[in-house]
Amino acid sequence: MQENIYLVGPMGAGKTTVGRCLAGLLGCRFLDSDKVIVERAGLTIPQIFDQLGEAHFRALESRVLDELTQLPGVVLATGGGAILSPVNRAFLVTRGVTVYLYCPVDIQVSRTGQSANRPLLQCADPRSKLESLMRVRDPLYRETAELVIESSAGNVEKIAERILISLRNGVSEDHLASRVV
Ligand code: S3P
């Protein structure tokens, strides 16, 4: 593989499962920035948010992204908020090719519903939270990514294959993902 591949997108888009599958197809290393943050902090993500605050989590996230994007030959899944920081966006844009796994809010809601591991969704109305996050973040995902892939259609292998084919063919957006958010 010539370039690192970085996956960005909202919670529930499947960045980790698709990323692991993609790395398998490419025979390269898979990394997940949230997993590395948890290992480094010795705390779960909810514990980091609770005990240290979101700002501290973002600082850890930035440090880990700086480190992981300097490694060669990797597929990296990032957290849904990784693109909020301009510095993080610059790491992603300059050190590899970034793919936005687009996923409609309905699917995000159904995929994240059972999880207690996402502190931002521990609120009265997770759907409105996901909607408002999407409004702010969708332009940032698109600004950072060279390719937008719809991740709600098809199984994980098919999505990973579509990413590879689109990257090889120089396509920038798969037709399903061009819907207005
Ligand atoms: C977050 C997404 C999470 C995790 C943290 C914050 C976000 O990652 O980084 O809970 O701001 O959207 P996933 O997108 O992998 O769930």
Boltz pocket constraint, residues with backbone or C-beta under 6 A from the ligand:
constraints:
  - pocket:
      binder: B
      contacts: [[A, 9], [A, 10], [A, 11], [A, 12], [A, 15], [A, 34], [A, 45], [A, 78], [A, 79], [A, 80], [A, 81], [A, 82], [A, 117], [A, 118], [A, 119], [A, 120]]
      max_distance: 6.0
